[in-house]
Amino acid sequence: MSDHFDIVIAGGGMVGISLALQLGAVLPAQTTILLVESVPIPAAVEGGVPDYHPAFDARSTALSYSSRQIYDDMNVWEGLRRWLCAIESIHVSSRGRFGSTLLQASDYRWPALGYVVENAWLGNALIQQLYRQGRVEVRCPAKVVGVRPEGKSVTLELEGEGSKSRLSAGLLLVADGANSRLRDQLGMAVNEKPYRQHALVANIASAEPHGGCAYERFTDTGPLALLPLLKADGTENRSALVWTLPAEQARHLRDCDEAEFLQVLQERFGYRLGRLVKVGERHAYPLSLVQSSEQVRQGIVVMGNAAHALHPVAGQGFNLALRDVAELGRVLSQGIAAGLAPGDLEMLQRYQQRQQTDQDRTIQFSDRIPALFMHGDPVLGLGRDLALAGLDIMPSLKREFVRYAAGVAGNGS
């Protein structure tokens, strides 16, 4: 055995680096932490465009109000601030129906309902803080290719740059994505619900500024979201599109010429942002609800998309993962201070019990909303319209809806 670490994080994407930062901030200095990532982590840059990393792709991420609090505690927020666009309001509507509602941050005396950032800049801010913190050892390019539980610890086989090595760990955190090889290798079954739809993502330029408003528009083919982005010069004429469509239609719109794409999108979205004038690079990927049947074992925790990958309709998948990260940090900090080993099963089960309600509620919300708004039953359609309109005349219900969407319903904010 050539090495031992108290904690090894397998996966250096947004969740993996967030885990490294959280644990590096809250755990005792003598707790050894290793981050293993299969793709070289690019150098952080102060200006210009960060180097490409698959985990920090062309998509954008909506960060909830609770995620801001978590990244504040990690000292990430300040470095991220210049790339963020605040969501000051959210307009929710159903195409061809009368029901709609407007959620506004000012109604709750919040600075914003959430924030939108391009993944490249989020990744850059995380990497900058990882280097700045200097608390976590990083091995890349390398990946964990073998896991063998041995009593109170796990033995890991690492492969990188043509060589293999072995090490032991008190706790392995599996954060290698929805198609996790390590989760499968450990025999943790997956419950997968294909939506038989694709998400089409792209950046859109509009004639009118968005004014910090996010749009969630439900259509008969699936939800369409336009999230506000800031341009490099600070102007507000750019939005991030997340458009849920049947697979064949998504592929066609991904590949068709720009004029046809903009025409179809304009017809589905309307003119709330004036004329849609340009689309950036388009990507489409299949959608499924993926849930690991287990999240904790002695010395092992499955995190992020490896634990639960959600429909993007409410933008809650990454925010839920961050709340998991924060709670795991709290539980490990308390347990280690009490003399427990990092991989202690009862302590890890305590983490899962604390997060179970949040996970169940968020997963059910993200799973049910698209089906509800795509259902063709006219009576159900009337009920949906009345429910959306009712949010504007029932302030207490509207506030609770916003608190759940912002991820602060359970923490007294």
C-alpha positions as CSV (number, residue, x, y, z in Angstrom):
1,M,0.0,0.0,0.0
2,S,1.7,3.2,-1.2
3,D,-0.7,5.8,0.2
4,H,-3.5,6.5,2.7
5,F,-6.0,9.3,2.8
6,D,-8.8,10.0,5.2
7,I,-11.1,11.0,2.3
8,V,-10.8,10.5,-1.5
9,I,-13.2,12.3,-3.9
10,A,-13.6,10.5,-7.2
11,G,-14.6,13.1,-9.8
12,G,-13.4,16.7,-10.3
13,G,-16.4,18.3,-11.8
14,M,-18.6,21.0,-10.2
15,V,-19.8,18.7,-7.4
16,G,-16.4,17.1,-6.9
17,I,-14.5,20.4,-6.5
18,S,-17.4,21.8,-4.4
19,L,-17.0,18.8,-2.1
20,A,-13.2,19.4,-1.9
21,L,-13.7,23.0,-1.0
22,Q,-16.4,22.3,1.6
23,L,-14.5,19.6,3.3
24,G,-11.3,21.5,3.1
25,A,-13.0,24.4,4.9
26,V,-14.8,22.6,7.7
27,L,-12.6,19.5,8.6
28,P,-9.6,19.6,10.9
29,A,-6.2,20.4,9.2
30,Q,-4.9,16.9,10.0
31,T,-7.7,15.3,7.9
32,T,-6.1,14.3,4.6
33,I,-8.2,14.8,1.4
34,L,-7.4,13.7,-2.2
35,L,-9.3,14.8,-5.3
36,V,-9.0,12.5,-8.3
37,E,-10.0,13.7,-11.8
38,S,-9.6,11.9,-15.1
39,V,-9.3,15.1,-17.3
40,P,-6.6,17.6,-16.6
41,I,-8.0,20.5,-14.6
42,P,-7.2,23.7,-16.4
43,A,-5.4,26.6,-14.9
44,A,-7.6,29.3,-13.4
45,V,-7.7,32.5,-15.3
46,E,-8.3,36.1,-14.2
47,G,-9.6,37.2,-17.5
48,G,-10.4,35.8,-21.0
49,V,-12.0,32.5,-21.5
50,P,-11.1,29.5,-19.3
51,D,-9.7,26.3,-21.0
52,Y,-12.4,23.7,-21.9
53,H,-13.2,21.0,-19.4
54,P,-16.0,18.5,-20.0
55,A,-17.5,19.2,-16.6
56,F,-17.7,22.9,-17.3
57,D,-19.3,22.9,-20.7
58,A,-21.3,25.3,-22.8
59,R,-24.3,25.0,-20.5
60,S,-25.3,27.5,-17.8
61,T,-26.3,26.8,-14.2
62,A,-29.1,28.5,-12.2
63,L,-27.9,28.9,-8.6
64,S,-30.6,29.2,-6.0
65,Y,-30.5,31.6,-3.1
66,S,-29.4,28.7,-0.8
67,S,-26.5,27.9,-3.1
68,R,-25.3,31.5,-2.8
69,Q,-25.1,31.0,1.0
70,I,-23.2,27.8,0.6
71,Y,-20.7,29.3,-1.9
72,D,-20.3,32.4,0.4
73,D,-19.2,30.0,3.2
74,M,-16.7,28.4,0.8
75,N,-15.3,31.8,-0.2
76,V,-16.3,31.1,-3.8
77,W,-19.0,33.7,-4.2
78,E,-16.8,36.8,-4.4
79,G,-14.7,35.4,-7.2
80,L,-17.9,34.4,-9.1
81,R,-19.8,37.6,-8.7
82,R,-18.6,39.4,-11.9
83,W,-19.9,36.5,-14.0
84,L,-23.4,36.2,-12.4
85,C,-26.7,37.5,-13.6
86,A,-29.2,38.0,-10.8
87,I,-32.7,36.6,-11.3
88,E,-34.9,39.4,-10.1
89,S,-38.1,37.9,-11.3
90,I,-39.5,34.7,-12.8
91,H,-42.4,34.7,-15.2
92,V,-44.2,31.4,-15.3
93,S,-46.8,30.7,-18.1
94,S,-48.5,28.0,-20.1
95,R,-48.5,28.4,-23.8
96,G,-52.0,28.9,-25.2
97,R,-53.6,29.2,-21.7
98,F,-54.5,32.1,-19.5
99,G,-52.7,31.0,-16.3
100,S,-49.5,32.8,-15.4
101,T,-47.7,34.2,-12.4
102,L,-44.8,36.6,-11.7
103,L,-42.4,35.9,-8.9
104,Q,-40.3,38.9,-7.8
105,A,-37.4,39.0,-5.4
106,S,-38.4,42.4,-4.1
107,D,-41.6,40.9,-2.7
108,Y,-39.5,39.0,-0.2
109,R,-36.7,41.6,0.4
110,W,-34.2,39.3,-1.2
111,P,-31.4,40.6,-3.4
112,A,-32.4,37.9,-6.0
113,L,-34.4,34.8,-6.4
114,G,-31.3,33.1,-7.8
115,Y,-28.4,33.6,-10.1
116,V,-27.4,32.3,-13.6
117,V,-23.8,31.7,-14.5
118,E,-22.1,29.9,-17.5
119,N,-20.5,26.7,-16.4
120,A,-17.1,27.7,-17.8
121,W,-17.0,30.7,-15.3
122,L,-18.4,28.7,-12.5
123,G,-15.7,26.1,-13.0
124,N,-13.1,28.7,-13.2
125,A,-14.2,30.3,-9.9
126,L,-14.2,26.8,-8.2
127,I,-10.7,26.0,-9.5
128,Q,-9.3,29.4,-8.4
129,Q,-10.6,28.8,-4.9
130,L,-9.2,25.2,-4.9
131,Y,-5.7,26.5,-5.7
132,R,-6.1,29.4,-3.3
133,Q,-7.3,27.2,-0.4
134,G,-4.4,24.7,-1.0
135,R,-6.0,22.2,1.4
136,V,-6.7,19.3,-0.9
137,E,-4.2,17.2,-2.9
138,V,-5.2,16.8,-6.5
139,R,-4.2,14.0,-8.9
140,C,-5.1,14.5,-12.5
141,P,-5.3,13.1,-15.1
142,A,-6.1,10.0,-13.0
143,K,-9.2,8.0,-12.3
144,V,-10.3,5.4,-9.7
145,V,-10.7,2.2,-11.7
146,G,-11.1,-0.3,-8.8
147,V,-12.7,-0.2,-5.4
148,R,-12.5,-2.9,-2.8
149,P,-14.0,-2.5,0.7
150,E,-11.8,-3.8,3.4
151,G,-13.2,-3.6,6.9
152,K,-13.4,0.0,8.0
153,S,-11.6,1.4,4.9
154,V,-11.6,0.9,1.1
155,T,-8.7,0.0,-1.2
156,L,-8.6,2.0,-4.4
157,E,-6.8,1.4,-7.6
158,L,-5.8,4.5,-9.6
159,E,-4.8,4.7,-13.2
160,G,-3.2,7.7,-14.8
161,E,-0.7,8.6,-17.5
162,G,0.1,4.9,-18.3
163,S,0.7,3.8,-14.7
164,K,-1.3,2.3,-11.9
165,S,-1.1,2.8,-8.1
166,R,-3.0,1.7,-5.1
167,L,-4.1,3.6,-2.0
168,S,-6.4,3.2,1.0
169,A,-9.1,5.6,2.1
170,G,-11.3,5.9,5.2
171,L,-14.0,7.4,3.0
172,L,-14.6,7.4,-0.8
173,L,-16.9,10.0,-2.2
174,V,-18.2,9.0,-5.6
175,A,-18.9,12.1,-7.7
176,D,-18.3,10.9,-11.2
177,G,-21.6,11.7,-12.8
178,A,-25.0,10.2,-13.7
179,N,-23.3,7.4,-15.7
180,S,-21.0,6.6,-12.7
181,R,-18.7,3.6,-13.4
182,L,-17.7,3.4,-9.7
183,R,-21.3,3.2,-8.6
184,D,-21.9,0.4,-11.0
185,Q,-18.7,-1.4,-10.1
186,L,-19.8,-1.3,-6.4
187,G,-23.1,-3.0,-7.4
188,M,-25.3,-0.1,-6.4
189,A,-28.4,-0.5,-8.5
190,V,-29.9,2.5,-10.4
191,N,-33.5,3.4,-10.8
192,E,-33.9,5.1,-14.1
193,K,-37.0,6.7,-15.6
194,P,-36.4,7.8,-19.2
195,Y,-38.5,10.9,-20.1
196,R,-38.2,10.1,-23.8
197,Q,-37.3,13.7,-24.4
198,H,-34.1,15.7,-25.0
199,A,-33.0,19.0,-23.6
200,L,-31.8,21.5,-26.2
201,V,-29.4,24.1,-24.8
202,A,-28.0,27.2,-26.4
203,N,-27.4,30.9,-25.7
204,I,-29.9,33.3,-27.3
205,A,-29.5,37.0,-28.2
206,S,-32.6,39.1,-28.1
207,A,-33.5,42.6,-29.3
208,E,-34.8,43.6,-25.9
209,P,-33.0,43.3,-22.6
210,H,-34.2,40.7,-20.2
211,G,-34.1,42.9,-17.2
212,G,-33.1,40.1,-14.9
213,C,-36.3,38.1,-15.7
214,A,-36.2,34.3,-16.1
215,Y,-39.0,32.8,-18.2
216,E,-40.4,29.3,-17.6
217,R,-43.0,28.6,-20.4
218,F,-44.8,25.3,-20.5
219,T,-45.8,24.0,-23.9
220,D,-47.5,20.8,-25.2
221,T,-44.1,19.4,-26.2
222,G,-42.3,20.3,-22.9
223,P,-41.1,23.2,-20.8
224,L,-39.0,26.0,-22.3
225,A,-36.9,28.1,-20.1
226,L,-34.9,31.3,-20.9
227,L,-32.5,32.3,-18.1
228,P,-30.9,35.7,-18.0
229,L,-27.2,36.0,-18.7
230,L,-24.8,39.0,-18.7
231,K,-22.7,39.8,-21.7
232,A,-19.1,40.6,-21.2
233,D,-19.9,44.3,-21.5
234,G,-22.6,44.1,-18.9
235,T,-25.6,44.4,-21.3
236,E,-28.6,42.2,-20.8
237,N,-29.5,41.0,-24.2
238,R,-28.4,37.4,-23.8
239,S,-30.3,34.4,-22.3
240,A,-29.6,30.7,-21.7
241,L,-32.1,28.5,-23.4
242,V,-33.1,25.1,-21.9
243,W,-35.8,23.6,-24.2
244,T,-37.3,20.2,-23.6
245,L,-38.5,18.5,-26.8
246,P,-39.2,15.1,-28.3
247,A,-35.8,13.5,-29.3
248,E,-36.3,13.8,-33.1
249,Q,-37.5,17.4,-32.9
250,A,-34.6,18.3,-30.6
251,R,-32.0,16.8,-33.0
252,H,-33.6,18.6,-36.0
253,L,-33.5,22.0,-34.2
254,R,-30.0,21.3,-33.1
255,D,-28.9,20.8,-36.7
256,C,-31.1,23.1,-38.7
257,D,-30.0,26.5,-40.0
258,E,-30.1,29.5,-37.6
259,A,-33.1,31.2,-39.4
260,E,-35.3,28.2,-39.1
261,F,-34.3,27.7,-35.4
262,L,-35.0,31.2,-34.4
263,Q,-38.3,31.2,-36.2
264,V,-39.5,28.1,-34.4
265,L,-38.3,29.3,-31.0
266,Q,-39.9,32.7,-31.6
267,E,-43.2,31.1,-32.3
268,R,-43.1,28.9,-29.2
269,F,-41.8,31.6,-26.8
270,G,-43.4,34.8,-28.1
271,Y,-42.1,38.3,-28.1
272,R,-41.5,39.1,-24.4
273,L,-37.9,39.7,-25.3
274,G,-38.7,41.3,-28.7
275,R,-37.2,39.6,-31.7
276,L,-34.8,36.8,-31.1
277,V,-31.8,37.7,-33.3
278,K,-29.0,35.1,-32.8
279,V,-28.3,31.6,-31.4
280,G,-25.0,30.3,-30.3
281,E,-23.7,26.7,-30.4
282,R,-26.6,24.2,-29.9
283,H,-26.4,21.0,-27.9
284,A,-29.0,18.3,-27.2
285,Y,-28.9,15.5,-24.6
286,P,-31.4,12.8,-23.5
287,L,-33.3,13.3,-20.2
288,S,-33.9,10.7,-17.5
289,L,-34.5,10.7,-13.8
290,V,-31.6,8.7,-12.4
291,Q,-31.6,7.6,-8.7
292,S,-29.0,5.4,-7.0
293,S,-30.7,2.7,-4.9
294,E,-28.1,3.3,-2.2
295,Q,-26.2,6.5,-1.3
296,V,-24.2,5.3,1.7
297,R,-22.2,2.3,2.8
298,Q,-19.4,1.8,5.3
299,G,-16.7,4.1,3.9
300,I,-18.6,5.1,0.7
301,V,-21.0,8.0,-0.2
302,V,-22.5,8.6,-3.7
303,M,-22.9,12.3,-4.4
304,G,-24.2,14.6,-7.1
305,N,-25.6,13.2,-10.4
306,A,-24.3,9.7,-9.4
307,A,-26.8,9.8,-6.6
308,H,-29.7,11.7,-8.3
309,A,-29.9,13.3,-11.8
310,L,-33.0,15.3,-12.3
311,H,-35.1,16.8,-15.0
312,P,-33.8,20.4,-15.7
313,V,-37.3,22.0,-15.6
314,A,-36.8,23.7,-12.2
315,G,-33.0,24.0,-12.3
316,Q,-32.8,22.1,-9.0
317,G,-30.4,19.3,-9.7
318,F,-27.1,21.0,-8.9
319,N,-28.6,23.1,-6.1
320,L,-29.8,19.9,-4.4
321,A,-26.3,18.4,-4.9
322,L,-24.8,21.5,-3.2
323,R,-27.2,21.2,-0.2
324,D,-26.0,17.6,0.0
325,V,-22.4,18.7,0.0
326,A,-23.1,21.3,2.8
327,E,-24.9,18.8,4.9
328,L,-22.3,16.1,4.5
329,G,-19.6,18.6,5.5
330,R,-21.6,19.4,8.7
331,V,-22.1,15.8,9.6
332,L,-18.4,14.8,9.0
333,S,-17.2,17.8,10.9
334,Q,-19.3,16.9,13.9
335,G,-18.5,13.2,13.7
336,I,-14.8,13.6,13.3
337,A,-14.7,16.2,16.2
338,A,-16.4,13.5,18.3
339,G,-13.7,11.0,17.4
340,L,-15.5,9.0,14.7
341,A,-13.7,7.8,11.6
342,P,-14.7,9.5,8.3
343,G,-16.3,6.4,6.9
344,D,-18.3,5.5,10.0
345,L,-21.5,3.9,8.8
346,E,-23.8,5.3,11.4
347,M,-22.5,8.8,10.8
348,L,-23.0,8.5,7.1
349,Q,-26.5,7.2,7.6
350,R,-27.2,10.3,9.7
351,Y,-26.3,12.4,6.7
352,Q,-28.7,10.6,4.5
353,Q,-31.5,10.7,7.0
354,R,-31.0,14.5,7.3
355,Q,-31.1,15.0,3.5
356,Q,-33.8,12.4,2.7
357,T,-36.8,14.8,3.0
358,D,-35.1,17.5,0.9
359,Q,-34.1,15.0,-1.8
360,D,-37.5,13.4,-2.0
361,R,-39.3,16.7,-2.2
362,T,-37.0,18.2,-4.8
363,I,-37.0,15.0,-7.0
364,Q,-40.8,14.7,-6.9
365,F,-41.2,18.4,-7.8
366,S,-38.8,18.2,-10.7
367,D,-40.4,14.9,-11.9
368,R,-44.0,15.9,-11.7
369,I,-44.1,19.4,-13.1
370,P,-43.3,18.6,-16.7
371,A,-45.9,15.8,-16.9
372,L,-48.5,18.1,-15.2
373,F,-48.1,20.8,-17.8
374,M,-48.0,18.5,-20.8
375,H,-51.2,16.6,-19.9
376,G,-53.9,17.2,-22.5
377,D,-56.9,16.9,-20.3
378,P,-58.9,20.2,-20.5
379,V,-60.2,19.9,-16.9
380,L,-56.7,19.4,-15.6
381,G,-55.6,22.3,-17.9
382,L,-58.1,24.6,-16.2
383,G,-56.9,23.5,-12.8
384,R,-53.3,24.3,-13.8
385,D,-54.3,27.8,-15.0
386,L,-56.2,28.5,-11.8
387,A,-53.3,27.3,-9.7
388,L,-50.9,29.6,-11.5
389,A,-53.3,32.5,-11.3
390,G,-54.0,31.7,-7.7
391,L,-50.4,32.2,-6.7
392,D,-50.9,36.0,-7.4
393,I,-53.9,36.2,-5.1
394,M,-52.7,34.0,-2.3
395,P,-49.4,35.6,-1.0
396,S,-48.7,33.0,1.7
397,L,-48.9,30.1,-0.9
398,K,-46.8,32.1,-3.3
399,R,-44.1,32.8,-0.7
400,E,-44.0,29.1,0.2
401,F,-43.6,28.2,-3.5
402,V,-40.8,30.7,-3.9
403,R,-39.0,29.4,-0.7
404,Y,-39.1,25.8,-2.0
405,A,-37.8,26.9,-5.4
406,A,-35.0,28.9,-3.8
407,G,-34.0,26.0,-1.7
408,V,-34.5,27.7,1.7
409,A,-37.7,26.2,2.9
410,G,-36.0,24.0,5.5
411,N,-33.5,26.4,6.9
412,G,-35.6,29.2,8.3
413,S,-34.4,31.9,5.8
